[in-house]
Amino acid sequence: MTTETYRDAWGIPHVRAASARELARAQGRVTALDRAWQLEVERHRAQGTSASFLGASALPWDVFARRARLDDTARRCFAALERRDPETADWVRAYVDGVNAGLPEGAARTPEFARVGLAAGRWEPWTPLGVWLGTHILFAGFPAKLWREEAVRHLGPDAVGLFATDGPGTAGSNGWLLAGARTTSGLPLIAGDPHRFLEEPGVYQQVRLSCPEFDVVGLAVPGVPGIAHFAHTGTAAWAVTNAMADYQDLYREHLRRTGAGVEALSPEGVWARAARHVEVVEVAGEAAVEAEVIETERGPVIAGGPEGLGGLEGAGAAPARTREAGETPATALALRYPPRVTEDLGFSALLPLLRARTVADIDTALDAWTEPVNVVQAADTTGAVLHRVAGRVPVRARTNSLRLVPAWEKGHEWRGWHTPPYATVDDGMAVMANQRGPASPLGVEFAPPHRATRIRALLQRRPAWSATELPALHTDTHLASAAPLLDHLAGLGTLTPEATRLRERLLSWNRHMDADSTEAAAYAALRTAVVRRLAAHPAFAPLTEPPAYPEVLLPWMSLPARIGFALEHLLKAEELYGIDRHGTVRAALEETAAAPPAGPWSDTHRLAPWRALPEGPIPEPGLAGDHDCVNCTTAVPGITDLAARGPAARYVWDLADRENSRWIVPSGADGVPGSPHHRDQLPLWLTGDLARVVTDWTRLTLEHTETDTPEEPHA
């Protein structure tokens, strides 16, 4: 069999093979060549072994990965996949074979390996499942329950609604679907951009996969075969947004140590044996660390143990010093998540998605989807459209979704799975931006409606759209969430001359977070001052020092970040714990006016991508946009103007002509620093331009041909 790898002008791989299996192997090989460092970092993160070469900074994640049983869950899911769906399991094995074939060459051209003295390792058949799980284990934001537990304990139940927004750590996205009646071609268009933590290399890989069964272009997750989230098959296309569903639970466990091991108090009031062992986590340059791994009937223990939660005592219930007589003390937190329960990560959806020719095919394939739970928009060349939720959400008590629940009490068990909701495409369009929508019954914290409302308003300005016109929406910078703070400004009385001038500037501002806007910079500075003053108010003092939860969960507990993301709710609430908000805004305005920003918004609002191996200071470009803009480049008000989260890709899928489709990523196709295609797409991404998708093989450059003797599938 012959496989061929071509490249377009952006270095994007176009891979062609004689079968789906050989194509998977070729995809694995080219991914290893382009993204060797990224693949190995993700493999080690899934295994909980990244600190062995990244050092102590990676230790908190490794301990979490071990205690959450990520690698073991991936192994179990792959074993179950082999039983349930041997074709897909063999296809995954072929991808892994390709990764292993390409890693030595990929590592040799990637300088990070030499910097840390790391040799390319060997992937196992379950490694892609581990990468998928490690990438998405925090996607549903279960740590938000830790925040809500503390907020309710100290502020009361109304705090749930006040702070219910897409907060720190949450992944999001924009996505919109236009039916043929809304397009110039008469056939649907799909467009959008996933909002993830910005990484280098990027979290998405542009790729084309072609064999006699299918020919698909899209955005793959490096380390995972196929194209899961965003793709165009030639006759059908799909894209996803985060449904913001809640499908993971945290249980407060009461554990005790016995001569035989560890036991957990069950809902029946009896002590049940918990699985327990110790793992050694290697740390570069430091002594190894032991991690005690415990699993109850609810799930793996991710914090605490028989001796307690270290300073947490009741872990969200009343601490020991105020616990009421007879109350059961929690000593640990256990995480229950669907693939640990079902041994299914949804990989059986991947091949059917590649083979999809119609919306009906996509719909059927998505019935096998597990996680993350997404809202999917799809269309085909007949004009048919689809708008549905895909994924597995357990049926259980509402309390499970809101807070930590006691493992020793009945009524918190899982009782089956919700039927994924469907939605209609009204007025020829469907717009999703993580706001409440078809997934509303399945979640707690959703994004404000601002991005979705703005996208819909922009789309309604034209009766019909083309693929060339849609990219303009991606970079819209209107910030509707600025209104409550500006309303407070308008209501202030006498001010100093400097504050009066600043207020007038902001009240006449067009509310666009443009890169060159000095008013946007001044607004952001004022917002930061307000957030910091609110966070310092005595009413919130109990939340300033969160309990000693694992470090990877602490971003969800940040009081300034929580206030910053929920600021419009806090400013609009009828009452806020006795806080004088007018006085707070007045003081913040005077403070900002006394030392206003010297330059435009882009001076401080800069790209801040995550790199597994940080280098020295790298000058990064300034950005437009903000968290609640369509151009969702997320600053964290009260903490930093830098954008570590934003559009990890942008795309437009044209069902009338796939070659008229467009895509872009923040960096480039090649993960090797200094290579021609490492950051060559960044200038386009910054300006909102997208590169054309090329599918004409004669316009591509042949890079590699490999001929193998026919190979039998793995037994």
C-alpha positions in Angstrom: 0.0 0.0 0.0 1.2 3.5 -0.8 0.7 6.6 1.4 1.5 10.1 0.3 2.0 13.3 2.3 1.5 16.6 0.6 1.9 20.1 1.9 0.2 23.4 0.9 1.7 26.8 1.1 1.2 27.0 4.8 2.9 23.6 5.5 -0.5 22.0 6.3 -0.3 18.2 5.8 -2.6 16.6 3.2 -2.4 12.9 3.7 -3.6 10.3 1.2 -3.7 6.5 1.5 -5.3 3.4 0.1 -7.4 2.6 3.2 -8.6 4.2 6.4 -6.2 2.1 8.4 -3.2 3.1 6.4 -4.4 6.7 6.5 -4.5 6.6 10.3 -0.9 5.4 10.3 0.1 8.2 8.0 -1.7 10.8 10.1 0.1 9.5 13.2 3.4 9.7 11.4 3.1 13.2 10.0 1.8 14.5 13.4 4.9 13.0 15.1 7.1 14.8 12.5 5.4 18.2 13.0 4.4 18.0 16.7 6.8 15.5 18.4 7.4 17.7 21.5 3.7 18.4 21.9 2.8 14.7 21.5 5.4 13.6 24.1 4.4 16.3 26.6 0.7 15.3 26.2 1.6 11.6 26.6 3.5 12.3 29.8 0.8 14.5 31.1 -1.8 11.8 30.6 0.5 9.4 32.4 1.4 11.8 35.2 5.1 11.6 34.3 5.8 15.1 32.9 7.6 16.3 36.0 10.3 13.8 35.2 11.7 16.2 32.6 9.8 19.5 33.1 10.6 19.7 36.8 8.7 20.7 39.9 6.3 23.1 38.1 4.7 20.0 36.5 4.4 18.1 39.7 0.9 19.3 40.8 -0.6 18.2 37.5 1.2 14.8 37.6 -0.1 14.1 41.1 -3.6 15.1 40.0 -3.4 12.8 36.9 -2.2 9.9 39.0 -4.9 10.4 41.7 -7.6 10.9 39.0 -6.5 7.7 37.3 -6.3 9.2 33.9 -3.9 6.6 32.4 -5.8 3.7 34.0 -9.1 5.0 32.6 -7.6 5.3 29.1 -6.4 1.7 29.4 -9.8 0.5 30.5 -11.6 2.5 27.7 -9.3 1.1 25.1 -9.8 -2.5 26.3 -13.5 -1.9 26.2 -13.2 -0.4 22.7 -11.5 -3.5 21.5 -14.5 -5.6 22.7 -17.2 -3.2 21.5 -15.7 -1.8 18.3 -12.7 -3.8 17.1 -12.5 -1.8 13.8 -12.1 1.5 15.6 -9.6 0.0 18.1 -7.5 -1.3 15.2 -7.7 2.1 13.5 -6.4 3.7 16.7 -3.6 1.2 16.9 -2.6 2.1 13.3 -2.4 5.8 14.3 -0.2 4.9 17.2 2.0 2.8 14.9 2.5 5.9 12.8 3.3 8.1 15.8 5.9 5.6 16.9 7.4 5.5 13.4 7.6 9.2 13.1 8.7 10.2 16.6 12.5 9.6 16.3 12.7 11.8 13.2 10.3 14.4 14.8 12.3 14.5 18.0 15.6 14.9 16.2 14.3 18.1 14.6 12.8 19.6 17.8 15.3 21.4 20.1 13.2 21.0 23.3 14.2 17.3 23.5 17.8 18.1 23.8 17.2 21.0 26.2 15.7 18.7 28.8 17.6 15.5 27.8 14.4 13.7 26.8 14.4 10.8 24.4 11.3 10.1 22.3 9.3 7.4 24.1 6.8 4.8 22.8 3.1 5.2 22.5 0.7 2.5 23.6 -2.6 1.8 21.9 -4.5 3.6 24.6 -2.3 6.7 24.6 -4.6 8.7 22.2 -7.4 8.0 24.7 -5.3 9.3 27.5 -4.4 12.4 25.6 -8.1 13.1 24.9 -9.0 12.5 28.5 -6.1 14.6 29.8 -7.1 17.5 27.5 -10.7 17.5 28.6 -10.8 16.3 32.2 -11.1 19.9 33.4 -13.3 21.0 30.5 -16.6 20.7 32.3 -15.3 22.8 35.2 -16.0 20.5 38.1 -13.7 22.7 40.3 -16.4 25.4 40.1 -18.3 23.3 42.6 -15.4 23.9 45.1 -15.9 27.6 44.6 -19.7 27.4 44.9 -19.4 25.4 48.1 -17.2 28.1 49.7 -19.3 31.0 48.3 -22.5 29.5 49.6 -21.0 28.7 53.0 -19.8 32.2 53.5 -22.2 34.3 51.5 -25.4 32.3 51.3 -27.3 30.5 48.5 -27.8 33.6 46.4 -24.1 33.6 45.6 -24.6 30.7 43.2 -26.6 33.0 40.9 -24.5 36.0 41.4 -21.3 34.2 40.3 -22.9 31.9 37.8 -20.9 32.7 34.7 -18.2 31.2 32.6 -15.4 31.8 35.0 -11.6 31.1 35.1 -10.5 27.9 33.5 -13.6 27.4 31.3 -13.2 26.7 27.6 -15.7 28.2 25.3 -16.4 29.0 21.6 -18.4 30.9 19.1 -20.3 29.0 16.4 -22.9 29.9 13.9 -24.8 28.1 11.2 -26.6 29.8 8.3 -29.1 27.8 6.4 -29.2 28.2 2.6 -31.9 30.9 2.8 -29.3 33.1 4.5 -26.4 32.6 2.1 -25.6 33.9 -1.3 -25.0 30.4 -2.7 -28.3 28.9 -1.4 -26.4 26.3 0.6 -25.4 26.5 4.3 -22.4 28.0 5.9 -20.8 27.1 9.2 -18.3 29.4 11.0 -16.9 30.0 14.4 -13.8 29.8 16.7 -13.0 27.6 19.7 -11.8 29.4 22.7 -9.1 27.4 24.5 -6.0 28.2 26.5 -3.6 29.4 23.8 -0.6 27.0 23.6 2.4 26.8 21.4 2.3 24.5 19.5 -1.4 25.0 19.1 -4.1 22.8 20.4 -5.5 22.2 16.9 -3.8 20.8 13.8 -5.1 21.7 10.4 -5.1 18.5 8.3 -6.6 16.7 5.3 -7.3 13.0 5.4 -8.1 11.3 2.1 -8.7 7.6 1.2 -11.2 5.9 -1.0 -13.8 6.0 1.8 -13.6 9.6 2.6 -11.8 12.9 2.0 -12.0 15.3 5.0 -10.4 18.6 6.0 -10.5 19.9 9.5 -8.9 20.7 12.8 -7.6 17.6 14.6 -6.4 17.3 18.1 -2.7 16.3 18.0 -2.3 12.8 19.4 -5.9 11.7 18.5 -6.7 10.1 15.2 -9.3 11.5 12.8 -10.9 14.9 13.1 -13.4 15.2 16.0 -14.5 18.8 16.4 -14.4 20.8 13.2 -14.5 19.2 9.7 -15.7 19.3 6.2 -16.2 16.0 4.3 -16.9 17.6 1.0 -20.7 16.9 1.2 -21.2 17.5 4.9 -19.6 19.6 7.7 -19.8 20.1 11.4 -18.5 22.2 14.2 -18.9 22.3 18.0 -19.2 24.7 20.9 -18.9 23.9 24.6 -22.4 23.0 25.8 -21.4 24.1 29.4 -23.0 20.9 30.7 -22.2 19.5 34.1 -21.3 15.8 33.9 -18.8 15.3 36.7 -19.5 15.1 40.4 -17.4 15.7 43.6 -18.2 13.6 46.6 -17.1 14.4 50.1 -15.8 11.1 51.4 -15.2 9.9 55.0 -12.2 7.5 54.9 -10.4 5.6 57.6 -7.3 3.6 57.5 -7.3 0.0 58.7 -4.7 -2.8 59.0 -6.0 -4.1 55.6 -6.0 -0.7 53.8 -8.5 2.1 53.4 -12.3 2.1 53.9 -14.9 4.6 52.9 -18.3 5.2 54.6 -21.1 4.2 52.2 -24.6 5.5 51.9 -25.8 2.4 53.6 -23.8 3.4 56.7 -21.3 0.6 56.3 -17.5 0.8 55.8 -16.6 -0.4 52.3 -13.1 -1.3 51.2 -11.5 1.3 48.9 -8.8 0.5 46.3 -5.4 1.8 47.4 -1.8 1.9 46.2 1.2 4.2 46.1 2.8 5.6 43.0 6.2 7.3 42.8 6.3 10.5 40.8 9.8 11.4 39.5 10.8 15.1 39.5 13.7 16.4 37.5 16.3 17.9 39.7 14.5 17.0 42.9 13.6 14.0 45.0 10.8 11.8 43.9 7.4 12.2 45.5 5.0 9.5 46.6 1.3 9.8 45.7 -1.2 7.7 47.5 -3.9 6.7 45.0 -7.3 5.8 46.5 -10.5 5.0 44.8 -13.9 4.5 46.4 -17.1 3.3 44.8 -17.8 6.8 43.7 -14.5 7.4 42.0 -10.9 8.3 42.4 -9.9 10.5 45.4 -8.3 13.6 44.1 -7.8 15.5 47.4 -7.3 14.4 51.0 -7.2 10.9 52.4 -7.9 9.0 55.6 -5.9 11.6 57.7 -7.9 14.5 56.2 -7.7 17.3 53.7 -4.9 19.2 55.3 -6.5 22.3 56.7 -9.7 21.6 54.9 -11.3 19.5 57.6 -14.9 19.5 56.4 -13.9 20.2 52.8 -16.7 22.5 52.1 -18.9 21.4 54.9 -18.4 23.3 58.2 -14.7 23.0 59.3 -14.0 20.9 62.3 -13.9 23.9 64.7 -17.6 24.7 63.9 -19.0 21.4 62.8 -22.2 20.5 64.6 -22.4 17.6 66.9 -23.0 14.3 65.1 -22.0 15.6 61.6 -19.9 13.2 59.6 -16.5 14.7 58.9 -15.2 14.6 55.3 -11.6 13.6 54.9 -11.3 13.5 51.1 -12.9 14.4 47.8 -13.7 11.8 45.1 -14.3 12.6 41.5 -16.9 10.7 39.5 -16.6 11.2 35.7 -18.4 9.3 32.9 -15.6 7.4 31.2 -14.4 6.1 34.6 -17.9 4.7 35.0 -18.7 3.5 31.5 -15.2 2.7 30.1 -16.2 4.7 27.0 -14.5 7.9 25.7 -16.7 8.1 22.6 -14.0 7.1 20.1 -16.6 5.0 18.2 -17.9 8.3 16.8 -14.7 9.2 15.1 -14.6 6.9 12.1 -18.4 7.4 11.3 -17.8 11.1 11.4 -15.1 10.8 8.8 -17.4 8.7 6.7 -20.4 11.0 7.0 -21.9 12.2 3.8 -25.0 13.8 5.2 -26.4 15.5 8.2 -28.2 12.2 9.1 -24.8 10.4 9.1 -23.4 13.0 11.4 -26.4 12.8 13.7 -26.1 9.0 13.9 -22.3 9.2 14.5 -22.8 11.7 17.4 -25.0 9.2 19.3 -21.7 7.5 20.3 -20.2 10.8 21.5 -19.3 10.8 25.2 -17.2 13.9 26.2 -16.7 16.7 26.3 -20.4 17.5 26.0 -20.9 19.8 23.0 -23.5 21.7 21.0 -23.0 20.6 17.4 -24.0 22.5 14.3 -23.9 20.6 11.0 -25.1 20.9 7.4 -24.8 19.1 4.1 -24.9 19.8 0.4 -28.7 19.0 0.2 -29.3 22.0 2.5 -30.1 19.9 5.5 -29.0 21.3 8.9 -28.6 20.0 12.4 -28.4 21.7 15.8 -28.1 19.3 18.8 -26.3 18.5 22.0 -23.9 15.5 21.9 -22.4 13.8 24.9 -23.2 11.9 28.1 -24.7 13.7 31.1 -25.7 11.6 34.1 -29.2 11.9 35.7 -28.8 12.6 39.4 -30.0 15.0 42.1 -29.7 18.7 41.3 -27.5 19.2 44.3 -24.8 17.1 42.6 -24.5 19.8 39.9 -24.3 22.7 42.3 -22.0 21.6 45.2 -20.0 18.9 46.8 -22.3 16.0 48.0 -21.8 13.6 50.9 -20.9 10.1 49.8 -22.3 8.6 53.0 -25.8 9.9 52.3 -28.3 8.3 49.9 -29.8 10.2 47.0 -26.6 11.3 45.2 -26.1 8.2 43.0 -26.2 8.3 39.2 -29.5 7.0 37.7 -28.9 6.7 34.0 -28.2 9.3 31.3 -30.0 12.3 29.9 -31.3 12.2 26.3 -29.3 14.8 24.4 -31.5 17.7 23.5 -32.1 19.0 19.9 -32.7 22.6 18.8 -34.2 24.2 15.8 -32.6 26.6 13.3 -34.9 29.6 13.5 -34.9 32.4 11.0 -32.3 30.5 9.0 -29.6 30.8 11.6 -28.4 29.1 14.8 -25.9 30.9 17.0 -24.1 29.4 20.0 -21.5 31.2 22.2 -21.8 29.1 25.4 -24.9 30.9 26.5 -28.0 29.2 27.7 -29.5 27.2 24.8 -30.4 23.6 24.1 -28.1 22.4 26.9 -29.6 24.7 29.6 -31.2 21.8 31.6 -27.8 20.1 31.7 -25.6 22.9 33.3 -25.2 25.5 35.9 -22.7 28.2 34.7 -23.2 29.5 31.2 -21.6 32.5 29.4 -23.5 35.7 29.4 -25.6 36.1 26.2 -23.5 39.0 24.9 -21.4 37.2 22.3 -24.4 35.3 20.9 -26.6 38.4 20.8 -23.9 40.4 19.1 -23.2 37.6 16.5 -26.9 37.4 15.7 -27.3 41.1 15.4 -24.4 41.3 13.0 -25.7 38.4 10.9 -29.1 40.2 10.7 -27.5 43.2 9.0 -27.4 41.3 5.7 -30.1 39.2 4.1 -27.5 36.8 2.8 -23.8 36.0 3.5 -20.9 34.5 1.6 -17.9 32.6 2.9 -15.7 35.5 2.1 -17.7 37.9 4.2 -18.2 35.8 7.4 -14.6 36.2 8.8 -15.3 39.8 9.6 -17.5 38.6 12.5 -14.7 36.8 14.2 -12.9 40.0 15.1 -15.8 42.1 16.4 -14.8 43.9 19.6 -18.0 45.3 21.0 -18.1 44.8 24.8 -21.8 44.8 25.9 -20.8 43.7 29.5 -19.3 47.2 30.0 -22.7 48.7 30.4 -23.3 48.2 34.2 -19.9 49.8 35.1 -20.5 52.7 32.8 -24.0 53.1 34.2 -22.5 53.5 37.7 -20.1 56.1 36.3 -23.1 58.1 34.9 -24.7 58.1 38.3 -21.7 59.6 40.2 -21.9 63.1 41.6 -19.1 65.6 41.9 -15.7 64.3 41.0 -12.2 65.8 40.8 -11.4 67.4 37.4 -9.2 64.4 36.3 -11.9 61.9 37.2 -14.6 64.0 35.5 -12.6 64.1 32.3 -12.0 60.3 32.4 -15.7 59.7 33.1 -16.7 61.8 30.1 -14.2 60.0 27.9 -15.6 56.6 29.0 -19.3 57.6 28.7 -18.7 58.8 25.1 -16.6 55.6 24.2 -18.0 53.3 21.6 -17.5 50.3 23.8 -15.2 48.5 21.4 -12.1 46.9 22.8 -10.0 47.8 19.8 -6.2 47.3 19.9 -5.5 51.0 19.3 -8.1 52.3 21.6 -6.9 54.4 24.6 -10.5 54.5 25.9 -10.5 50.7 26.0 -7.3 50.7 27.9 -8.8 53.2 30.4 -11.9 51.2 30.8 -9.9 48.0 31.5 -7.8 49.9 34.1 -11.0 51.2 35.8 -12.5 47.7 35.7 -9.3 46.3 37.3 -9.5 48.9 40.1 -13.1 48.1 40.8 -12.5 44.4 40.9 -9.5 44.8 43.3 -11.5 47.0 45.6 -14.4 44.7 45.7 -12.1 41.7 46.3 -10.6 43.6 49.3 -14.0 44.3 50.9 -14.5 42.7 54.2 -17.7 41.0 52.9 -15.6 38.8 50.8 -12.7 38.3 53.3 -13.5 34.6 54.0 -13.0 33.8 50.4 -9.6 35.5 50.0 -7.7 32.4 51.2 -9.3 29.2 49.7 -8.9 25.8 51.3 -5.8 23.9 50.5 -7.1 22.1 47.5 -4.7 20.7 44.9 -2.9 23.4 43.0 -4.4 22.5 39.6 -7.9 23.4 41.0 -7.0 26.7 42.5 -7.7 28.9 39.5 -11.4 28.3 40.0 -11.0 29.5 43.6 -9.5 32.9 42.7 -11.6 35.6 44.3 -10.4 38.5 42.0 -11.0 36.3 38.9 -14.5 35.3 40.1 -15.4 38.9 40.8 -13.9 40.0 37.5 -15.9 37.5 35.4 -19.1 38.1 37.3 -18.6 41.9 37.6 -21.7 42.9 35.6 -23.9 40.6 37.8 -22.4 42.1 41.0 -22.9 45.6 39.8 -26.5 45.0 38.7 -27.7 43.1 41.7 -30.3 44.8 43.9 -28.0 44.4 46.9 -24.5 43.2 47.4 -23.7 42.2 50.9 -23.9 45.8 52.1 -21.2 47.0 49.8 -21.4 50.6 48.6 -20.9 49.9 44.9 -21.3 53.6 43.9 -18.6 54.5 46.4 -16.4 51.7 45.2 -16.7 52.8 41.6 -16.0 56.4 42.6 -12.8 55.5 44.4 -11.7 53.3 41.5 -12.4 56.1 39.0 -10.4 58.6 41.0 -7.5 56.1 41.4 -7.5 55.4 37.6 -7.7 59.1 36.7 -4.7 59.8 38.9 -2.6 57.3 37.0 -4.3 56.5 33.6 -2.8 54.1 31.1 -0.3 55.8 28.9 -1.1 53.8 25.7 -3.8 51.9 23.9 -5.4 48.6 25.0 -2.9 46.5 23.0 0.0 47.8 25.1 -1.1 45.6 28.0 -3.5 43.2 26.3 -1.0 40.8 24.8 -0.9 37.3 23.6 0.4 35.0 26.4 0.6 31.4 25.0 1.4 28.5 27.3 4.6 26.6 26.6 5.5 23.4 28.3 9.1 24.5 28.4 9.2 28.3 29.0 11.9 30.3 27.4 13.1 33.7 28.2 10.8 36.7 27.6 9.4 36.5 24.1 7.9 39.7 22.7 4.3 38.9 22.0 1.9 41.0 19.9 -0.8 43.2 21.3 -4.4 42.2 20.8 -7.9 43.5 20.3 -10.9 42.0 22.0 -11.8 40.9 25.5 -13.6 38.0 27.2 -17.2 39.1 26.4 -16.4 40.2 22.8 -16.9 38.0 19.8 -13.2 38.4 19.5 -12.8 36.6 22.7 -9.2 37.2 23.8 -9.6 36.7 27.5 -8.0 39.0 30.1 -8.6 38.2 33.7 -9.9 41.5 35.3 -8.2 42.3 38.5 -5.3 40.0 37.8 -3.8 40.5 34.3 -4.6 42.1 30.9 -2.6 39.4 29.2 -4.6 36.9 27.1 -3.8 33.3 27.9 -7.1 32.1 26.4 -8.6 33.0 23.1 -9.5 31.7 19.6 -7.4 28.5 19.2 -8.6 28.4 15.5 -11.1 30.1 13.3 -12.9 28.5 10.4 -15.6 29.0 7.8 -17.1 25.8 6.1 -18.8 26.4 2.8 -21.2 23.7 1.7 -21.5 25.1 -1.8 -17.8 24.8 -2.5 -15.3 23.3 0.0 -12.4 25.1 -1.7 -14.1 28.3 -0.7 -13.8 27.3 3.0 -11.3 29.0 5.2 -9.3 28.4 8.4 -6.5 29.8 10.5 -4.7 29.0 13.8 -2.7 31.4 16.0 0.7 30.0 15.3 1.3 27.6 12.4 1.3 24.0 11.2 4.8 23.1 12.5 5.6 22.8 16.1 9.3 23.2 15.7 10.5 26.7 16.8 12.2 28.6 14.1 10.8 26.5 11.3 9.1 28.4 8.4 5.7 27.3 9.4 6.0 27.6 13.1 4.3 31.0 13.4 3.6 32.0 9.8 -0.2 32.1 10.4 0.0 34.5 13.3 -0.1 37.7 11.2 -3.4 36.6 9.6 -4.8 35.5 12.9 -4.1 38.9 14.4 -5.9 40.7 11.6 -8.8 38.3 11.4 -7.9 37.0 8.0 -8.3 33.3 7.2 -6.3 31.1 4.7 -8.2 29.4 1.9 -8.6 25.6 2.2 -6.9 23.9 -0.8 -8.1 20.5 -1.9 -6.7 20.4 -5.5 -3.9 17.9 -5.3 -2.1 19.5 -8.3 -1.7 22.7 -6.2 0.0 20.8 -3.4 3.7 19.7 -3.0 4.4 16.1 -2.5 6.7 15.6 0.5 6.7 11.9 1.3 5.8 8.7 -0.3 5.8 5.4 1.6 5.1 2.0 0.2 4.4 -0.9 2.5 3.5 -4.5 2.0 -0.1 -5.2 2.9 -0.4 -5.5 6.7 -2.9 -7.6 8.6 -4.9 -5.8 11.2 -3.9 -6.4 14.8 -5.4 -9.5 16.3 
